[in-house]
């Protein structure tokens, strides 16, 4: 699939490009990224170059993972990144088959608190559901990543529980994570049932 733009009055999602490498490198020095994300650590400039020049394009070409840059306007400074990965099918207890995707995201420190990530998640979910490529969108973060949990909660994800993470972390483990899901027909309002510690301000 060719990269395309999703946008609203609040945020523009367009293609991450090689010129974003300085910002990716800068943002990925945040110690929060070391604690909660799967990015390499220490994070070097070559990691940013590889992400933008190899990882992102290969995901779009394979039609399995779509990565967007968050910006205020098309082509403006990179604010963060959001991605949708197609993860396969799941058979429910009633024998129905659900097409699954997972969402991942990060935002540069200076741009947090503006409501950008819930809006970006809404844009990606709306496109994924309306295009029919998935029926259920999954989310997870390591225990303690309150910023990610609050963004998922604000986007209408339902809390699924605490389980071993789906993603392999850099130490080779699958640590416990908060997990949630959003189905195509779900109400997008914040849902009850989330643990208080996941939503602590």
C-alpha positions in Angstrom: 0.0 0.0 0.0 1.1 3.5 -0.7 1.3 5.9 2.3 -1.6 8.3 2.6 -2.6 11.2 4.8 -5.2 11.2 7.6 -6.1 14.5 9.2 -8.5 16.5 11.4 -8.4 20.2 12.5 -6.2 19.0 15.5 -3.5 16.8 13.9 -2.2 15.6 10.5 -0.9 12.1 10.0 1.4 11.8 7.0 4.4 9.8 5.9 7.5 9.8 8.1 10.5 10.8 6.0 14.3 10.8 6.2 14.3 14.5 7.2 12.5 13.5 10.5 15.6 11.7 11.7 16.8 14.5 14.0 13.5 14.7 15.8 13.2 10.9 16.1 16.7 10.7 17.6 16.0 13.7 19.9 12.7 12.3 21.2 14.0 8.8 21.7 16.5 10.0 24.2 13.7 10.4 26.7 14.3 7.9 29.7 10.6 7.1 29.6 11.2 5.5 26.2 13.9 3.3 27.8 11.5 2.2 30.5 8.4 1.6 28.5 9.1 1.1 24.8 10.8 -1.5 22.7 13.1 1.0 20.9 16.9 0.1 21.1 18.7 1.6 24.1 21.0 3.5 24.0 19.2 5.0 21.0 21.7 6.2 18.3 21.2 8.4 15.2 21.6 5.3 13.0 18.6 3.8 14.8 16.5 6.8 13.7 17.8 6.5 10.1 17.0 2.8 10.0 13.5 3.3 11.3 12.7 5.9 8.7 14.6 4.5 5.7 14.0 0.8 6.2 11.4 -0.1 8.8 8.6 2.3 7.9 8.8 1.8 4.1 9.0 -2.0 4.4 5.9 -2.0 6.6 3.9 -0.1 4.0 5.3 -2.2 1.1 4.3 -5.5 2.9 0.8 -4.1 3.5 1.2 -5.4 7.1 2.2 -2.3 9.1 1.3 1.3 8.5 3.3 4.1 10.3 2.4 7.8 10.3 4.1 10.9 11.5 2.0 13.3 13.7 2.3 16.9 12.6 0.5 20.2 13.1 0.3 20.7 9.3 1.4 18.6 6.3 5.2 18.4 6.2 5.7 20.4 9.4 7.9 19.3 12.3 7.5 15.8 13.6 5.6 15.6 16.9 5.3 11.8 17.3 4.6 8.5 15.6 1.6 6.2 15.4 1.4 2.8 13.8 -1.1 0.1 13.0 0.1 -3.5 12.6 -2.1 -6.3 11.1 -1.8 -9.2 13.5 -4.1 -11.9 11.9 -7.4 -13.5 12.7 -8.9 -14.7 16.0 -11.8 -17.2 16.4 -14.2 -16.1 19.2 -16.2 -18.5 21.5 -19.2 -18.2 19.1 -17.0 -19.3 16.2 -17.0 -15.9 14.6 -13.7 -14.7 13.1 -12.3 -11.4 14.0 -9.5 -9.6 12.0 -7.1 -8.1 14.4 -4.7 -5.2 14.4 -2.6 -3.6 17.1 -1.8 0.1 17.6 1.4 1.6 19.0 2.4 5.2 19.4 4.7 7.7 21.0 4.8 11.5 21.3 7.8 13.8 21.8 7.9 15.3 25.3 7.2 19.0 24.2 4.0 18.0 22.6 2.3 16.0 25.3 -0.9 17.2 27.0 -2.5 18.6 23.8 -4.9 15.7 23.1 -3.0 14.8 20.0 -2.7 11.0 20.6 -6.4 10.3 21.3 -7.2 12.2 18.1 -4.5 10.3 16.1 -5.9 7.0 17.4 -9.4 8.0 16.4 -8.2 8.8 12.8 -6.4 5.5 12.5 -9.2 3.4 14.0 -11.8 5.1 11.8 -9.8 4.4 8.7 -9.0 0.8 9.7 -12.6 -0.1 10.6 -14.2 1.7 7.6 -11.8 0.1 5.2 -12.6 -3.3 6.6 -9.0 -4.5 7.2 -9.7 -5.1 10.9 -12.7 -5.7 13.2 -10.9 -5.3 16.5 -8.0 -3.0 17.4 -5.7 -4.1 20.3 -3.5 -2.0 22.5 -1.0 -2.7 25.3 1.6 -1.0 27.4 3.9 -2.0 30.2 2.5 -1.6 33.7 3.1 1.9 34.8 2.9 3.7 31.5 0.0 5.9 32.6 0.3 8.3 29.6 -0.3 5.4 27.1 -3.1 4.0 29.2 -4.9 7.4 29.5 -4.6 7.9 25.8 -6.2 4.5 25.1 -8.9 5.1 27.7 -9.8 8.5 26.2 -10.0 6.8 22.8 -12.7 4.3 24.0 -10.6 1.2 24.5 -12.1 -1.3 26.9 -9.7 -2.7 29.5 -8.9 -6.4 28.8 -6.7 -7.1 31.9 -3.1 -7.6 32.8 -1.3 -10.2 30.8 2.2 -11.0 29.5 3.0 -8.5 26.7 2.5 -9.6 23.1 5.6 -7.6 22.1 9.0 -8.9 22.8 11.1 -6.4 24.8 14.7 -5.7 24.3 15.8 -8.0 27.1 14.1 -10.9 25.5 11.2 -11.0 28.0 7.4 -10.6 27.8 6.7 -8.4 30.8 3.3 -7.9 32.3 1.3 -5.2 30.5 -2.1 -3.4 30.6 -4.1 -4.5 27.6 -7.2 -3.2 25.9 -9.3 -3.6 22.8 -11.6 -1.5 20.6 -14.2 -3.1 18.3 -15.6 -1.5 15.1 -19.0 -0.9 16.6 -17.9 0.2 20.1 -18.8 3.5 21.7 -15.7 5.7 21.6 -16.4 7.4 24.9 -14.1 6.5 27.8 -15.2 3.1 29.2 -15.5 1.9 32.8 -13.5 -0.9 34.2 -10.0 0.5 34.0 -7.8 0.2 37.1 -7.3 3.4 39.0 -3.6 3.1 38.8 -3.7 3.1 35.0 -5.4 6.4 34.9 -3.7 8.3 37.7 -2.9 11.9 36.6 
